[in-house]
Structure formats: structure tokens, C-alpha cells
Amino acid sequence: MKSIPRLPGRSGPALLAAIGTVFALAAAGSVPAAASSPASGAGSYTHACADAGPGHARCWAEGVPGADGRAGARPAAPSGLGPSDIRSAYDLPSGGSGATVAIVDAYDDPNAAGDLATYRSQYGLPACTTASGCFTKVDQTGGSTPPQADSGWSEEITLDLDAVSAACPSCHILLVEANDNNDDNLYAADDEAVKLGAKFVSNSWSDSESSGETSSDSHFDVPGVLFAFATGDSGYSMGTQYPASSRYTLAVGGTSLSRGGSGSRGWTESAWSGAGSGCSAYERQPSWQSGVVSGCGSSAKGTADVSADADPDTGIAIYDTYSAPGWQQYGGTSLATPLITAMYALAGTPGASDDPASYPYAHRGALNDVTSGSNGSCGTALCDAGTGWDGPTGLGTPEGVSAFTPGGDTSGVTVADPGDQNGTVGTAVTPVRDTATGGTAPYTWSASGLPAGLSIDASSGTISGTPTAAGTSQVTVTAKDSTGAAGSTTFTWTVTSGGGSATVTVGNPGDQVWITGYAINSLRIKATDSANLPLTYSATGLPSGLRISTSGIISGTPTRAGDYTVKVTATDSGGASGSTTFTWSVLA
């Protein structure tokens, strides 16, 4: 639909002349056309695995197109981070000798052993061969008959093997290849890894949640064994992924890792935009997440638990000759998951009756708290990195491996419940100061769900301000101590309208004239509110085909000629309102 410039209010000969000019412009093709929106885009990656149907898992390895692609050992380091970078970024100790990290993937990588040897030789890591007993590859029943090879999953297998090697060069590696990416076959491969003695099992794949998923939890309810799962690479909008959402597994999110930053670490991290996160629709919240996870209530498991480098642009170099010409650069939560699993192996054998997924919650001070970046626009900690737990990065990234050791206290800090609160739009609340016990003072305070217009002081825990909108809010207040331990309390805050005592003044735009069949140039109605409260606009009597937004913008295309009396009303969040009236003439 063409649009024409808005006609000022005119009458008589001046109006007829203006109308004639408009039609002349239209006939000549000179009427300004509506601007088209520019195409938007983002960096693209090579997805090792295609989307999978229900009951089938997808791997999350993501490659950087055009990175290297040459075969054989090289005199110069390939593109991407290497083992020394990973060990420096996360301050990893030596060790791991005798520990076995199991990797569970689908299909076969025929070149796994040879490519692993090239990778480790390139970086001067000790050899890890089948002959020495360091590297073992079996099928999902523990046999030596490999399943069908797959070029996509071979990239995943390569990334997993090289990531474990980078974080824990002395660890043994057990690769268990499921017959295919059917969920049940992958679960059988997890079972086989445990039968073969693995205490640390890495799984860089997932499936969407489903109502029957809890019946599969028995595969992961194995005391003394860590099952780490990727949260996925499509951000918050992808939805929560299983088995990362199982209450018996460790959900691994992702960051962007780069050199620099303040302090002595020499590296800095932010939430990777692709890292998955969310609240499970079916899994109960494990006890160690109580009072720590924000945005999932008190009954649902939240993901992630912890995180590590996942951004493909800051990913590691890998070596694959089955589905690629050699050196590649890969990331995804498929990178973060084997890195974290290998770090658990460096930390030592889990307690025989423990759930190792609980360990980071008992050692929150041993993690780098990632406080910047986002994986979506939900506007809460489920998307936005911040102090304490958040969806994309969980509790944070490792600083050494003490966060993955047994022991510690998961109860942490206790925050007093101040009781339900009430307020009135436009009237300052009586400040509410919360208190905390336990842990190691001082505390840092934060809050989610506060009514609009209220805020919390991070050092004192005092909530103050003037409410700007009526409604009932569920407020969660969190106190974090100097070691990283945290506690929370939740209460209700109800704000009433207060009777609309403010004065709302609506500006009059003057009488309007337009022509049937042409889109109007948007007309913005402006109003002021003596209490500076938010305003919502409505209108009656608009010409057919026109509409007004809640922000006061009138738009559309008139469809019927006539003279219309238009009344626009602006109403503030406290209930006060004002209006203005004008005439809109639509010509045939």
C-alpha cells in the first residue's frame, strides 16, 4: 500500500489544491514508499549434527567455517585455543593419572585413534593409544564391533576426545559409541560406560524435554558417578533440554572466553549467546539448587549448573580426517561439557554415595562468577548473566578444580522472610530491610520480581522506591556471602492503584484530513502525567481502518470516507486519565 505525506488541516481552495497535488504525485509515481527493513543476520557456524526428530538426540558441536583445514602435524599452532590456553584460563593442576573419562556419542568415527594421536603430538601431550591402554573404544554393549560411521557425529567425537585431552592430558579415555542417535541407544551406552568402571561420563548431546522423561532418569541415578550433559546451542528460546534437565545430571552451559580482563587471571568470560538454559517442566529441583537457582520457583530444576568455554569463535583447535581435511576450530556446549567432565576427573574420585552434580553448590567460592552477556531476551537471570546463579553460565566457570571435590556445605546462607508487603502507586514505600545469617559476611544483596519503581541496595539489603504500576509481584531476595554461598527468600508484594489522584493532560494534534485507500503517516499523541507514571492510550471514533497503540501512535489505512469525531484518552498506572477530541475527515 502506498503512503502519502500527512495533509495539514485546510479548507476551501487550499484543501482542493493540496488534494490535487497529492494525486499528481501518486500518478507520477513520486509518492514516498514505505521504507523496507534491512535484513538482519548473525555469525554462522558449521553444525556437526542436523536437527533430530522426537526420541533422537542432536550433538552440539559447532565449527568455524574456513578455519585451517589442513592435514598433519604443523610447525605453527592451528587456529583455535590449545591445551595450554585451557589450562591457563581455568588454572588447572596436573594430575588425573589413572582416572578414566568416558565419552558417550552416537555412530562411529573410524579415524578416532589416529586423529587423537595427531592432536596430542601437535601439542606435546603424552601419547594416548589403544596399545598402552590409555584409549579404549567400544560399542554400546562393550564389544569391539563399531556402529555405522557418521560424518557429523565424527566431528563431535573428535571435539570430545581433544577437549578431554586438553584439560586432562594424563586421563585415560573411554569412547562408547551408541548404535545411532536414538535416545534409548545413547542411554544404553551411558549404562555401559558405568559397567566398565567410568566415574566421569561426558555427553555432548540432548533432546527436547518430554512428559515421559523422568522414566529415563534411572540411567543417571547412579551414586558416585558424574553424568555431565550439554544444555544446547540455540539460547534460551530453544527450550530446556533433556537429560541436562534431569535432577541427577550436571547441566553444562557456555561462555565466550578471551584473553585480558582486570585482575591476575589474564582471561575474561561472558555468557555465550548460544548457551541453552531454562526451567524443567517435569524434573524436580534437587536440594542443592534450593535458594540458589532464580526464576524456576522452588520445585523445578534450572539449567545450567556450571559452564566453560563454548563460543565457537573462542573455541579450540581439533583434528579430524574422517569428515574434514584436518585441523578445524570448534566450540558449542559440546566443548564445555567434556572440559568440565575432565576437570572433575582432575579433582578426584567422587564419594561412593555422592551425587557429584551437587559439588559446585558446596564450593561456590571456587568458581569464576560470570556477570555479563545474555542468551535471550527474557529479562531475568534465566537469560542474563549476573551475580550468582544464572541460566547461561550456572554458578560460573572453574577456578582450579576445587569446586568439583567432595565435601562442603550446600545449605549456605539463610535469608529472613520479611512477610508479604503492600504499597500504593505514586506513594513511596516504607523501606524494607532484609537480614541474613550463616556464611561469611559481608553479604551482597540482589532481588528479582520487584514491583516497577522499587530497587534493592546491594550492600544493605534495603528495598525502597515509589511504585509506578499496580499489580501483585512474587519477589525473591538473595544474599550472597564473601565465599560465594547464597540464600534466598520469596514473598508477595501487592501494589494498588491509589485512586488515580494524578493529573493527565493530553495534547491535541489538531483536525486531520486524509484520503481513502492510502496509509497515513503515523500520528503520535503526546500526554503528560503530574505523577510521572506510565501512560496507556486508547481511542474512540477513529476512521475505519485506523488504530491506536497503547503508546499513543495512530496508524493504518482509512477504508471509508466521512467525517469522524475522535477522542483519545491517556490513563496512567494509578488510574488517573485525561482526554482530547479532534475531527478526522476522510475523503473518497
N, C-alpha and C positions, 0 to 999 in steps of 0.2 A: 504494500500500500504506500503511495506517495504521501509526503507530508509537505505542508506549505508554511511560510512564516506566519506567526500569530498576527491577526489584524487588530490594530488598536480600536477602541470604541469610537465609531464615527456614525454620521447620519447624513441623509440627503445626498447631494452630488459627490461629496468627498468619499462617502461609503461606496457609491457606484463606481467611482474611479478606481478605488482600491481593489474592488472585486474584479474589475476589468483587467487590472494589472496582474492579479494572481492567475486568472485564466490564461492570459497571454503567456506568462511564464510556463504554465503547465503545458500549453500547446507547443511551445518551443522546446520542451524537454529540459528547461532550466530550473524547474522546482527542485530544491535541495533534497537529495535522497537520504534516508536514514543511514547512519554510519554502521558498517558491519564490524562485529567484534573480532579482534585479531585472534588467530589460532594460538592456543597455548600448548605447551609441551614441557617435558622434563627429561632428564637424562635417562637413556635406555640401557638395559643390561641384557646379557645373554642368559636366558632362563634354562638351566640344565634340564629341568623336568617340566613337561607340559601339565596343564591343569588335569586333575584326575576326577573321575566320577565318584558317586557315593560308594562308600566301602573300600575306597582305594586312596592311598596316600600319595602326596606330592613331596618331592625333595625341594630344598630351598637354596641350592647353590646358585649364585648369580655371578656371571662373569663380566669383565670389562672388555667390550669389543676392541679388537686390534692390538691388545696388549701382547707384545713379544710374538709368540707363535713359532719359535724356533726349537729344533730338537737338539738333544745332547747337553752335556755339561758345558758351562760357559765361563770364560775368564772374568767377565763382569757380572755383577748381581742382576738377576732378572727383574723385570718390573714387578712391583709389589713388595710388601714387608716380608722380611725373613725371620728366622728363628731368633736372632739376636735382638731384633726390634720388639718382638713379642715378649721376650724375657725381660727386656729393659722396661717396656711400658707397664708391665704388671709386677715388676720386682720379684721375679720368680726365682726360687732357690734351685740348686741342683738336687738330684735325688730321683726317686721313682724306680730305682733298680729293683726288679722283682715284682713290681706292680704290673697288672695287665689291664689295659683299656680295651674294652670291646666296642666295636663299631658295627651297628646293625643297619644294613641297607638292602635295597631290592636289586635283583638281577646280578649279573656278573661283570666284573672288569677283568678281562683276560690278562691285561698288562700290569695289574696292580703291583706285583712284587718287583718287576723290573723298573717301573716308573718310580716306586718308592726308593729303590736303590739310587737312582739318578738324583732325586731330590736331596737325599741325605748326603750324598757325595758332594753335591754342589755347595752345601753349607758346612761341610766338615763335621757332620754329625756321625756318631758311631754307626756302623752297618747294622741293619736290622733285617735279617734274612730268615727264610724258612729253615735252612740248614742249621742255623745257630739256635733255632727255637724262639727267636725274638718275634718273628712274624708268622702268624697262622691264619689260613683262610679255609673256612668250612661252609657247607650248605646249611640250610635251616634245621636239618636233623643231625648235624655234626659230622656228616660224611664229606667225602672229597669230590663228589660229582657236582660241578658248578651248574648253576641255572643258566638260562639263556642270557647272552650278553646284551647290554643295552647302552647305547652311546650317551644318553642323558644321565642315567644313574652312574655310569662310569666316571663322569665328571664329579658327581657327588662323592663317590668312593675315594677318588683322588684327593679332593679337598679335605675329607675327614682324615685320611692317612697322614697327609702332610701337616695338617693343623696339630694333630696329636704329637707328631714328631717335633714340631717347632716348640711346643710348650713343655714337653717331657721327653727329651731325647733318649733317656735311659729306660723308658717304659716299654714293656712288651705290648704288642698289638694283636688283637684277635678280631678278624673280619668275618662276620657271619652274614652270608648272602641269602636273603629270602628268595623263594621261587619267583616271585613277582611282587608288585606293589599292592596286592590285596592286603587289607588290614590284618586279617587273620594269619596270613603267612608271615607278615612282619612281626606280629606278636609271638608267633612260634619261634622266630629267630631270636627274639629277646629271651624267651624261655631257655633256648639252647645256650645262649651266652652265659646265663646263670648256672646251668648244668655243668658247663665247662670251667666254672670257678671264677668268672669275672665279678668284680665288686664295683666296677665303674662302667656303665653302658651308655654310649653316646648314640642319639637318634636324631638325625638332622632332617626329619620329615614329620608330616602331620596330616590330619584330615579335619574337616569341619565337625563341630560338635553335633551329636545326635542324641535323641532321648534314651537310647539303649546303651550309651557308652559306659555307664557305671558297671555293667556286666563284664566289661573287659578289664576293669581295674585290678582284678586278681593277678594279672600278669605282672603288675608293678608293685603289688603289696608284698614285698619281699624284704624283711628286716635286714639291715646290714648291706644293702645293695643300692647304689645310686643309679637311677634312671633319669638321664637328662634329655629334654626334648626342646626342639626349636619352636618358637612362638609364631614363625611365619614371616614373610617379607612384603606384605601388602598393607602395612599400617593398621591403624585402629579400625578402619572401615571394613577390613576383611572379615572381622568377627573372630571370636575366641576359637582357638584350635585345640584339638584333642590328639594325642594324650598329654600335651603340655598342660592342659587344664585339669588333669587328674590330681586328686589330693595326695597321691603317692609319688608324684614325679616332681622334678625340678624344672621349672619353665625358664628358658634362657632367651632373653631379649637381646637387643643390639645397640651399638653406639657407632659414632664416627670418631676415629682415633687419629690424632695428628700430633706432630712434634710442637713443643712450645708450651705456652701457658705460664702462669705465675708459680712460684714455689720451686722446690728442688726436684720434683718428679721428672720434669722435662717433656711431659706429654700432656695433652688435654683431650677431653672427650665431651661429646654432646649426644643427645638421643638421636639415633638414626631414624630418618623419616619412614623407612620401610618396616621397622620392627613391629611385630604384632603385639597386641595387648587386649585386655578385656576382662570381663567377669564371666565365670562359667554359669551356664543356665541350668546345669544338672549336678555339678560336683560341690559337695560341702566344703566349707572353708576349714583348712587344717588349723589346729590350735595355735601354731606358731605365727599365723598371719593375723590373729585376733588383735585389734587395736593398732595394727601397723598398716595394713592394706586400706587404701582410701577409695571410696566410690563403689564398693561391692557389698555394702551393708555388713552384717555380721554372719551371714550364712553361706556366701558363695566364695569359691577360690578366685583370687585375682592373679592375672599373669601380666608381667613376668615376675620371677623371684630375684634373679641376678642377670647380669649381662656382660658382654665383652665386644670387641671389635666385630662389626658386621657389615659396615658400609663397603660395597664393592670397590668404591673409589679409594678407600683406605685399606683394602683387603690384602691378602698375602699372595705371594707367587706360588703356583702349583705346577707340577709336571705331569702331563697326561699325553700319551701317544696312541690311545685307542680311539678316542673321538676328537682329538685335536692334534696339531702338529708338534706339540711340545709344551713350552712354557706359556702359562696363562696367568691372569690375575683374577682372583675370585673372592667373593665375600658372601653376605647373606647371614641370617641367623644359623645357617648351616656351617658357617665358620665359627661363630661364637660358641655353639654347642660343644663341638669336640675340644675347643680350647678350654672351656670351663671343666669338662669331664677330665681332661688331662691334669688340670690344676688340682682337682680333688685327689687324683692319684698321687700327686706330689705331696699332698697334705697327710697321707697315711690311710691305713685301712679303717673303714667306719666301724663303730661299735656293733657287735653282733646283733643287738636288739634295737638298733637305732634306725630312724628314718633320716638318711643323710641330707634330704632336702631341707630339714629344719636347721642345719648347722649355721647358715648365714644369718639367720634371725637371732642367734645367740651371740654373734660376733659382728654386729653391725658396724662397730668402730673400725673394723679391719677392711672396710670397703671404701672405694672412692665414690662419694655421693655425686652423681651426675645431675646437674641442676639446670641445664639449658637444652633446648631442642624440643621437638614435638613430632608425633607420628599421626596427627589428625587434628580436627577442629572441634572436639567435644567440649573443650573449655574446662576440663577437670584434670586431676592427676592421672586419670586413665590414659590421657593423651600427652600431657605436658610434663616434661621433666622438671623436678623441683626438689626442695629439701625433703629428705626422707624417701619413702617408697613412692614410685610412680610406675605406670604401666609399661612404657617402652623399655626402661632400664632396671626395673625392680628396685632392690636395695642399693644397686650400684655395681661397680666393677672391682675386681680383686686388687688389693694392695698386698702382694705376697699371697700366701695360701692359708693363713691362719683362720680366715673366715670359713674354711671348709674342714675344720678339725672338730672332733667331738667335744662335748662339754659346753659350759657357759649357761647363762640363764636367759630363757626366752620370755620370761614374764616381764622383765624390764620395768618401765615407768608406769605408775598409776596416776591417772588424772581424775580429779574430783568432778562429780556431776553437779553443775550449778542449778539444776532444775529447769523446767520449761520457762521461757521468757515471753513477755508481751511488749508491744510498742505501738506507736501511732505514727502514721505518715506525717512528715513535717515537724515532728517533735523529737528532740534529742533524747536518746535512751539514757537511763541511769547506767553508768559504766559497770560492766560485769567483769570481775577479775577472777580467773580460774586459778586453781592451785594443783600442784603435783607432788608426789612423794616417790621415793625409790630412785634408783640410778645414781648418777653423779652430776650434781648441779655445776654450772647454771644450765637452765633449760632454754631451748629456742621454741617459740610458740608459732603455730600456724592454725588456720581454720578453713574449712570448706563449707559451702552452703549458706553462708551468712546472708541475711536479707540485704538487698541493694541499699547502699548508703552506709553500711556498717563495716568496720575493719578491726583487726586484732593487732595489738602491739607485740612484735616478735620477742621483745625482751621481758615484758611483764606479764603477758597473757591477758591483758585488759582489752575487752571489746567495747567500742564506743562508736558514736556517729549518729546520724539522723536518717531514719528510714525514708526511702523515696517511693516505695511501692507496697501496696497491701498484699497480703498472702501469708501462707504458712510454710516455713522452711525447716528442713532437717539439717541441723548444724553439727559438724564434727570438729572438735577442738583437739589438737595434737601437741604434745610436749616432747621434744627430743633432747636427751641429755648430752653431755660433752663427749660421751663414748659412742654416740650414735643410737643408743637404745631409745625407744619411743613408746608412748602410751597415748590412748585417745579416749574421749567420751563423746556421746551423741545425745542431743536434746532438741526440743522443738522451740522455734521462735515464731510467734504469731504477730503479724502487723495488721492493724485495722486502718480503715481509710480516714477516720477522724472527722468526717462530716463535710469535707470539701470547703474549707474556710479561705482558700486562696482566691485571688482574682485572676481570671484568664481573659486576655484581650486578643481578639483575632483580627488581623489586618484585612482590609477589604481590597481585593485586587482590581476593582473597577468592573464595569459591564464588559462582557465579552461577545465577540462575533466570530462565527466560523462557517464553514461550508460542508454540506453533507458529503460523506464519502472520502474525506481527507483526514488523515491522522493529525491531531492537534500537537503543537509543541507543548511539552509538559508545563503545567501551571502549578507553581508551588505556593501554597497558602502558608503564611507565617503567623505565629502567635507567640505571646509571652505569658509567663506564669509568675505571679508575685512570690511564690514559694520555691521557684526554680525546680519544680517537679516535672517528671517526664510527661509528655502530652501525646494523646491519641486522637486522630482526626476521623470524622465521619461527615457525610453529606446527604442531603435530601434534595430532590428536584433536579438532579443532573440530567442533561440531554441523554437520550437513548444512545448507548454505545460508549459513554464515558464512565469513569470510575475514579475513586479517590483512594489512595493508600493510607495506611494508618499513620504514615509520617507526613501526610498533607500534600501529596503530589497528585494532581488530576491529570489523567491521560486517557487515550483511547481515540476512537474514530466515530464521530456522530453519524447516526444512521437514519434520523428522521428530522425533517425541518420543523421549525416552530420557535416560539419564544418561551424560555424556561426561567422560573424563579428558583435560584439555587441558594440553599442555606448550608453553610459549613460550620460545624461545631468542633471545638477542641476541648477535650476532657483530660484533666490531669490525674495522676495516680491516686490522689486523695479524694477524687470525686467531684472537684470543682470544674465548672465548664464555662465557656463563652462561645459566641457565635457571630457570624456576619452574613449578610444577604446581598446578592447581586443578581443581575439579569444576564442570561446567556442566549443570544439569538443565533439560530442555526438556519442558514439559507439553503434552499433546494439547489 
